Amino acid sequence: MIRLRTFDKFANNDQFYKEVLDMLGGIGIPGLILILVIALVIFGPSKLPEIGRAFGKTLKEFKNATQGLGEDSDPDAKTSVVRAEKTSGKKD
């Protein structure tokens, strides 16, 4: 069953990574060996390290991007709203 996600659900990174690991956990050692052999045949031994580095960088950027989704990108925004409320004297 495929579940569609919205960006607000990525705020809980632990749950997201757990689901990804559960999904990849069903592959097993024989499946990983088969994937490596197919990649070796398709790309050749000289290209595999370059592809591995690119894949690692992509995963790192994805992880950093998903961690930033749950955080407030402008921490001073709340402070400025509080200051504005204090100076204007009204609250919502």
C-alpha positions in Angstrom: 0.0 0.0 0.0 1.4 3.4 -1.0 0.8 6.3 1.4 1.1 9.8 0.1 2.9 12.2 2.4 2.7 15.9 2.9 5.7 18.0 4.0 4.3 18.6 7.5 4.6 14.8 8.1 8.3 15.0 7.5 8.7 17.0 10.8 9.0 13.6 12.6 12.3 12.5 11.0 12.7 9.4 13.2 9.4 8.0 11.9 10.2 8.8 8.3 13.7 7.1 8.5 12.2 4.1 10.3 9.7 3.6 7.5 12.4 3.9 4.8 14.6 1.4 6.7 11.6 -1.0 7.1 11.0 -0.7 3.3 14.6 -1.4 2.5 14.9 -4.0 5.2 13.1 -6.6 3.0 15.8 -6.6 0.4 18.4 -8.8 2.3 22.0 -9.8 1.4 21.2 -11.7 -1.8 19.2 -8.8 -3.1 22.0 -6.3 -2.4 24.5 -8.6 -4.1 22.3 -8.8 -7.1 21.9 -5.0 -7.3 25.7 -4.6 -7.0 26.4 -7.1 -9.8 23.8 -5.4 -12.1 25.4 -2.0 -11.3 28.8 -3.4 -12.0 27.7 -4.8 -15.4 25.9 -1.6 -16.4 28.3 1.0 -15.2 31.7 -0.8 -15.1 34.2 -0.8 -12.2 35.7 2.6 -13.0 32.3 4.5 -12.7 31.1 2.8 -9.5 33.1 5.0 -7.0 31.9 8.1 -8.7 28.3 7.0 -8.7 28.6 6.0 -5.0 29.9 9.5 -4.1 27.2 11.2 -6.0 24.5 9.0 -4.4 26.0 9.7 -0.9 26.0 13.4 -1.5 22.4 13.2 -2.7 21.3 11.3 0.4 23.1 13.7 2.7 21.4 16.7 1.0 18.0 15.0 1.3 18.5 14.2 4.9 19.5 17.8 5.7 16.5 19.1 3.7 14.1 16.9 5.6 15.5 17.9 9.0 15.0 21.5 8.1 11.3 21.1 7.3 10.2 20.8 10.9 12.2 23.7 12.1 11.4 27.4 11.9 13.6 28.9 9.2 13.4 32.4 10.8 13.8 32.1 14.6 13.6 35.9 14.9 10.1 36.0 13.4 8.4 34.9 16.7 10.5 37.5 18.6 9.5 40.3 16.3 5.8 39.4 16.5 6.0 39.5 20.3 7.8 42.8 20.2 5.1 44.2 17.8 2.4 43.0 20.1 4.0 44.7 23.1 4.5 48.0 21.4 1.0 48.1 19.9 -0.6 46.9 23.1 -3.0 44.4 21.5 -3.0 40.6 21.4 -5.0 38.2 19.3 
